[in-house]
């Protein structure tokens, strides 16, 4: 994809994610980066907070509230459990555990931070992303993975939740 097309695509994705009010477009964006210096993969996922809250209420506890300053400690446990079931990073035929670092809110988004430690150099990564697909059939999950200055992207959906990225 040309540089200009990537910029236009990212602009459209950001526009959709920052749209206020009712939305009928279900999209998550996950940015993952391999940090060779610390032998880790750092992951940031952006989701619409209302969709994610609805999912956590349906799956775990009807009283879950994802609000700035009003979060309960249990919410972090639910987030960790859900992500470990629905977002899989497989390197060298091994599913790696996501360590939940924290979250923050930005407008109508919840931004979740994870890290995978002890990752040695690799040439390919298999990613399964089923976030929110159990609640929204039309959910799309965009994944960007950066390693050594090279970024590759996948668009994963319920019918095709897994993709592989190969690096040079």
Backbone bond lengths (Angstrom), bond angles and torsions (degrees), N, CA, C in turn:
res aa  C-N    CA-C-N  psi(-1)  N-CA   C-N-CA  omega(-1)  CA-C   N-CA-C  phi
1 X - - - 1.444 - - 1.529 107.82 -
2 X 1.320 115.76 133.16 1.461 118.65 -178.37 1.528 110.57 -67.21
3 X 1.331 114.93 160.01 1.467 121.52 -178.48 1.534 110.42 -58.00
4 X 1.333 118.29 -44.02 1.461 122.33 -179.04 1.528 110.75 -64.15
5 X 1.326 117.23 -41.40 1.462 120.45 178.97 1.522 110.85 -63.60
6 X 1.342 116.89 -39.03 1.468 120.26 177.96 1.522 110.68 -63.03
7 X 1.324 116.70 -42.69 1.463 120.91 179.92 1.525 110.16 -63.00
8 X 1.333 116.96 -45.10 1.463 120.85 179.31 1.525 110.19 -62.94
9 X 1.331 116.68 -43.95 1.462 121.18 179.58 1.526 110.81 -60.72
10 X 1.328 117.14 -47.25 1.467 120.64 179.82 1.525 111.45 -63.67
11 X 1.344 116.84 -37.19 1.458 120.75 176.87 1.528 110.38 -61.54
12 X 1.332 116.98 -44.60 1.463 120.74 179.44 1.525 111.45 -64.07
13 X 1.326 116.65 -42.21 1.467 120.46 178.51 1.522 110.12 -62.66
14 X 1.341 117.02 -47.19 1.471 120.56 179.85 1.522 110.80 -62.29
15 X 1.331 116.89 -39.03 1.458 120.40 178.60 1.516 110.80 -61.67
16 X 1.326 116.01 -42.74 1.465 120.11 179.18 1.518 110.85 -65.24
17 X 1.319 117.75 -39.75 1.458 121.03 -177.88 1.518 112.58 -72.08
18 X 1.319 117.49 -25.60 1.459 118.89 -177.59 1.522 112.34 -97.22
19 X 1.330 118.74 2.00 1.451 122.60 -179.91 1.525 110.39 -64.61
20 X 1.306 116.95 128.41 1.465 121.63 -179.65 1.530 109.48 -89.51
21 X 1.309 115.53 157.76 1.452 120.75 176.81 1.515 111.44 89.11
22 X 1.327 114.99 -165.76 1.450 120.97 -178.33 1.515 109.79 -67.12
23 X 1.301 115.09 137.15 1.459 118.81 178.49 1.519 109.04 -128.38
24 X 1.319 115.84 149.45 1.453 121.27 176.90 1.514 109.60 -118.04
25 X 1.285 116.02 11.90 1.460 122.62 -178.36 1.515 107.26 -109.13
26 X 1.313 117.42 117.09 1.458 121.83 -175.75 1.520 109.62 -105.20
27 X 1.329 115.92 110.64 1.457 121.18 -175.21 1.523 109.85 -145.52
28 X 1.316 115.45 136.62 1.464 120.43 167.11 1.520 106.60 -117.46
29 X 1.314 115.56 152.11 1.464 120.75 176.26 1.521 107.41 -126.10
30 X 1.326 115.05 124.49 1.459 121.38 178.39 1.516 108.93 -117.70
31 X 1.323 116.00 125.98 1.463 122.57 175.11 1.521 107.45 -110.47
32 X 1.324 115.99 122.09 1.465 121.05 177.83 1.521 108.16 -122.37
33 X 1.321 115.83 143.71 1.465 120.28 179.97 1.520 109.52 -141.67
34 X 1.325 114.99 132.76 1.460 120.32 174.65 1.519 107.84 -84.21
35 X 1.333 116.32 125.43 1.458 122.03 178.64 1.524 106.72 -110.03
36 X 1.324 115.31 99.73 1.463 120.90 -174.79 1.527 111.99 -60.84
37 X 1.326 116.24 -39.72 1.466 121.86 -177.06 1.536 112.14 -56.61
38 X 1.330 116.77 -38.24 1.471 120.88 -179.36 1.529 112.68 -106.30
39 X 1.327 117.09 6.79 1.476 122.22 -178.85 1.527 111.12 49.36
40 X 1.331 115.12 50.17 1.465 118.98 -177.63 1.525 110.91 -139.92
41 X 1.321 114.41 161.80 1.457 122.03 170.66 1.519 105.98 -113.99
42 X 1.326 116.04 124.96 1.457 121.51 178.45 1.520 108.06 -104.27
43 X 1.332 115.91 133.89 1.460 121.83 -172.26 1.523 109.52 -128.59
44 X 1.328 115.23 133.44 1.460 122.21 174.51 1.522 106.88 -127.19
45 X 1.337 116.81 125.82 1.463 121.12 178.80 1.514 109.39 -122.07
46 X 1.342 114.98 133.96 1.461 122.37 177.87 1.527 108.40 -112.04
47 X 1.344 114.95 128.73 1.463 122.11 178.95 1.520 108.72 -134.08
48 X 1.331 116.65 153.26 1.458 118.93 171.17 1.525 107.79 -67.68
49 X 1.320 116.23 126.83 1.461 120.76 -173.41 1.528 111.65 -63.57
50 X 1.336 118.26 -37.56 1.467 119.31 -178.72 1.525 111.49 -66.53
51 X 1.327 117.24 -39.09 1.467 120.70 177.67 1.523 110.86 -65.95
52 X 1.319 116.45 -44.00 1.461 120.34 -177.53 1.532 110.72 -67.92
53 X 1.328 116.47 -39.31 1.464 119.92 177.02 1.526 110.19 -62.09
54 X 1.332 116.60 -44.87 1.470 120.72 178.88 1.526 110.30 -59.01
55 X 1.314 116.67 -41.87 1.456 120.60 179.39 1.527 111.23 -64.08
56 X 1.330 117.43 -47.65 1.466 120.69 -179.68 1.531 111.15 -63.06
57 X 1.331 116.79 -36.11 1.463 120.33 177.23 1.526 110.75 -66.24
58 X 1.320 116.95 -40.76 1.464 122.01 -179.85 1.520 111.35 -69.11
59 X 1.307 116.07 -41.94 1.464 121.10 -172.09 1.533 113.46 -86.75
60 X 1.337 118.02 -36.38 1.466 120.53 -170.52 1.526 114.72 -119.34
61 X 1.326 116.89 -54.29 1.464 119.21 -171.23 1.523 108.54 -156.73
62 X 1.336 116.49 119.62 1.470 120.36 -176.93 1.526 112.70 -63.11
63 X 1.331 117.82 -14.01 1.465 121.26 -178.76 1.527 114.02 -94.34
64 X 1.327 118.13 3.95 1.470 120.56 179.52 1.526 109.46 -60.59
65 X 1.321 115.46 130.83 1.464 122.26 174.90 1.521 108.00 -129.17
66 X 1.310 116.38 120.71 1.463 120.69 176.81 1.521 107.67 -101.86
67 X 1.311 115.23 89.60 1.459 121.89 -178.66 1.512 109.49 -132.65
68 X 1.328 115.50 141.68 1.466 119.86 175.96 1.519 109.95 -53.38
69 X 1.328 116.32 128.08 1.450 120.95 174.96 1.518 115.12 76.30
70 X 1.330 118.01 -5.23 1.463 120.14 -178.49 1.523 111.97 -121.89
71 X 1.315 116.76 15.56 1.462 121.02 179.32 1.518 110.84 -69.83
72 X 1.299 115.17 142.41 1.460 121.31 173.24 1.521 108.54 -96.54
73 X 1.317 116.60 153.53 1.469 121.40 -179.87 1.524 111.17 -58.76
74 X 1.343 117.25 -33.41 1.464 120.28 -179.72 1.523 112.10 -61.58
75 X 1.324 116.90 -28.74 1.463 119.68 -179.58 1.522 111.03 -56.68
76 X 1.324 117.09 -41.08 1.467 120.35 179.74 1.523 111.24 -64.14
77 X 1.325 116.89 -36.10 1.467 120.89 177.38 1.524 109.43 -64.90
78 X 1.328 117.12 -45.19 1.465 121.09 179.01 1.527 110.97 -62.37
79 X 1.323 116.54 -42.77 1.467 120.58 179.52 1.521 109.95 -61.36
80 X 1.326 117.51 -47.88 1.469 121.97 178.93 1.529 110.67 -58.27
81 X 1.330 117.19 -48.48 1.467 121.26 -179.17 1.523 111.11 -60.53
82 X 1.323 115.80 -46.80 1.463 119.78 -176.48 1.527 111.16 -64.27
83 X 1.313 117.16 -48.11 1.464 119.94 -179.24 1.526 111.30 -62.50
84 X 1.326 117.88 -39.20 1.466 119.68 179.81 1.522 112.33 -65.87
85 X 1.335 117.61 -23.67 1.466 120.96 176.12 1.522 112.02 -85.74
86 X 1.320 117.64 -32.80 1.462 120.89 -168.02 1.523 115.91 -108.54
87 X 1.328 118.34 -17.64 1.467 121.00 178.23 1.523 107.93 -120.63
88 X 1.314 115.53 110.72 1.471 121.15 -176.76 1.526 109.38 -115.51
89 X 1.308 114.70 131.09 1.461 122.47 174.02 1.526 106.18 -115.16
90 X 1.318 116.14 120.12 1.460 121.26 -177.54 1.523 108.64 -118.50
91 X 1.327 115.81 118.71 1.465 122.00 177.99 1.520 107.42 -126.00
92 X 1.323 115.63 129.43 1.470 122.68 -179.43 1.529 110.88 53.91
93 X 1.348 114.56 47.83 1.472 123.11 177.54 1.523 113.94 59.10
94 X 1.321 116.32 30.65 1.462 120.53 178.76 1.527 109.48 -133.66
95 X 1.354 116.09 122.15 1.458 120.22 173.52 1.521 108.41 -71.52
96 X 1.321 115.99 127.88 1.461 121.26 -175.96 1.525 110.52 -101.87
97 X 1.324 116.24 143.38 1.462 121.56 -179.55 1.519 111.29 -80.89
98 X 1.331 114.68 135.28 1.456 121.07 175.25 1.524 108.74 -86.96
99 X 1.311 117.08 129.80 1.467 122.16 173.76 1.523 107.83 -99.72
100 X 1.326 116.46 117.69 1.461 121.41 -179.45 1.522 109.00 -72.70
101 X 1.328 115.92 122.45 1.467 121.98 -179.23 1.527 110.76 -94.31
102 X 1.328 116.18 -40.84 1.458 119.87 -178.69 1.510 111.15 164.44
103 X 1.328 114.48 -173.21 1.459 120.48 -178.88 1.518 109.23 -149.46
104 X 1.311 114.09 162.77 1.461 119.98 172.60 1.520 107.46 -149.79
105 X 1.318 115.36 166.53 1.453 120.80 -179.34 1.515 108.95 -115.32
106 X 1.318 114.88 142.35 1.464 121.14 177.31 1.523 106.99 -142.79
107 X 1.310 116.23 110.50 1.464 121.95 -175.40 1.528 108.92 53.65
108 X 1.336 118.08 -120.20 1.464 120.96 -178.05 1.528 112.54 -99.37
109 X 1.327 116.34 22.49 1.465 121.09 -179.49 1.522 111.53 -114.89
110 X 1.327 115.06 149.62 1.457 121.57 165.11 1.524 105.42 -109.47
111 X 1.318 116.07 131.99 1.464 121.88 -178.29 1.522 106.68 -115.39
112 X 1.340 115.38 117.46 1.464 121.60 -175.95 1.521 109.88 -108.50
113 X 1.334 115.43 138.70 1.464 122.42 -177.26 1.528 110.19 -115.19
114 X 1.337 115.08 133.27 1.465 122.11 179.51 1.518 109.18 -136.21
115 X 1.329 114.96 160.79 1.462 120.30 175.02 1.522 108.40 -143.32
116 X 1.318 115.28 143.41 1.461 122.27 172.24 1.515 105.81 -116.57
117 X 1.324 116.46 120.91 1.466 120.94 -177.17 1.525 110.87 -99.90
118 X 1.324 115.11 161.14 1.460 121.36 175.33 1.512 114.35 72.82
119 X 1.322 117.07 32.52 1.463 121.38 -179.07 1.525 108.91 -95.51
120 X 1.305 115.76 119.63 1.470 121.22 177.60 1.525 108.85 -86.97
121 X 1.303 116.28 164.32 1.455 121.68 -178.60 1.524 110.53 -51.77
122 X 1.323 117.03 145.53 1.458 122.53 -176.15 1.523 109.24 -149.31
123 X 1.326 116.36 162.46 1.462 120.49 179.93 1.521 112.65 -111.50
124 X 1.329 117.73 -13.92 1.464 119.92 176.97 1.525 109.87 -148.66
125 X 1.316 114.26 157.32 1.461 121.38 179.01 1.527 107.80 -139.96
126 X 1.324 115.61 135.62 1.460 121.34 175.35 1.523 107.46 -105.43
127 X 1.324 115.72 129.20 1.461 121.04 -176.54 1.523 109.09 -122.49
128 X 1.327 115.68 130.09 1.461 122.11 171.60 1.516 106.72 -116.34
129 X 1.332 115.98 124.62 1.458 120.54 -178.97 1.526 108.68 -130.66
130 X 1.321 115.34 104.31 1.463 122.44 177.87 1.530 111.64 -111.33
131 X 1.335 117.42 20.63 1.464 120.85 -178.94 1.526 110.57 -56.18
132 X 1.300 115.78 128.19 1.467 125.83 175.50 1.528 114.87 65.94
133 X 1.326 119.24 -1.93 1.468 120.18 -179.05 1.523 111.71 -70.91
134 X 1.324 118.08 -19.07 1.457 120.07 177.24 1.524 111.89 -76.17
135 X 1.321 117.73 -12.89 1.459 121.78 179.25 1.528 112.14 -113.28
136 X 1.329 116.88 -34.11 1.462 121.29 -176.77 1.525 109.76 -123.25
137 X 1.327 116.77 110.06 1.466 122.12 -178.55 1.528 112.05 -57.60
138 X 1.332 116.69 -35.87 1.466 120.55 -174.75 1.533 113.29 -90.64
139 X 1.327 117.15 11.85 1.466 121.97 179.93 1.528 111.31 -60.48
140 X 1.330 115.75 134.34 1.463 122.66 174.28 1.526 107.62 -119.69
141 X 1.321 115.82 139.52 1.461 121.14 -178.62 1.523 109.30 -124.36
142 X 1.307 114.99 107.34 1.460 122.07 180.00 1.526 108.38 -89.06
143 X 1.333 116.06 128.39 1.463 121.41 -179.23 1.523 108.98 -123.56
144 X 1.327 116.47 126.15 1.467 123.04 172.14 1.523 106.48 -110.59
145 X 1.328 116.56 132.25 1.470 120.29 178.58 1.518 107.43 -127.67
146 X 1.337 116.16 125.84 1.467 122.24 -177.47 1.522 109.36 -114.58
147 X 1.321 113.97 133.49 1.465 120.16 176.52 1.519 107.85 -147.28
148 X 1.311 116.32 124.09 1.457 120.95 176.63 1.516 114.53 57.47
149 X 1.319 117.39 36.36 1.458 121.37 178.86 1.520 114.00 83.67
150 X 1.314 118.11 -3.57 1.462 123.18 179.23 1.529 108.41 -105.14
151 X 1.342 116.75 127.72 1.462 121.31 178.92 1.518 109.71 -116.75
152 X 1.321 115.53 130.87 1.464 122.43 175.81 1.524 107.57 -122.71
153 X 1.339 116.01 152.56 1.461 120.47 -176.62 1.523 111.58 -129.68
154 X 1.323 114.70 151.62 1.463 123.09 175.85 1.520 108.50 -133.20
155 X 1.340 116.59 143.39 1.460 121.45 169.85 1.525 105.80 -111.07
156 X 1.330 116.47 112.64 1.456 121.59 -175.37 1.526 110.02 -111.08
157 X 1.332 115.65 139.06 1.462 122.81 -178.91 1.522 108.70 -132.11
158 X 1.307 116.87 172.03 1.467 121.35 -176.18 1.532 111.66 -56.27
159 X 1.331 116.95 -41.28 1.460 121.02 -178.00 1.528 112.15 -73.51
160 X 1.306 117.47 -24.47 1.472 122.69 178.69 1.529 107.95 -139.10
161 X 1.341 116.59 77.13 1.462 120.19 -172.76 1.526 115.07 -84.50
162 X 1.339 117.17 -6.82 1.463 120.19 -173.90 1.520 110.69 -122.82
163 X 1.327 114.70 139.43 1.461 120.83 175.67 1.515 109.59 -145.28
164 X 1.324 114.92 159.16 1.464 120.99 179.92 1.516 109.21 -120.01
165 X 1.316 115.16 137.08 1.463 122.10 175.95 1.518 107.26 -115.77
166 X 1.331 115.64 131.41 1.472 121.24 177.13 1.518 108.24 -112.60
167 X 1.318 115.12 135.60 1.456 121.47 178.94 1.518 109.55 -110.30
168 X 1.328 115.65 151.82 1.475 120.83 178.45 1.507 111.26 -73.87
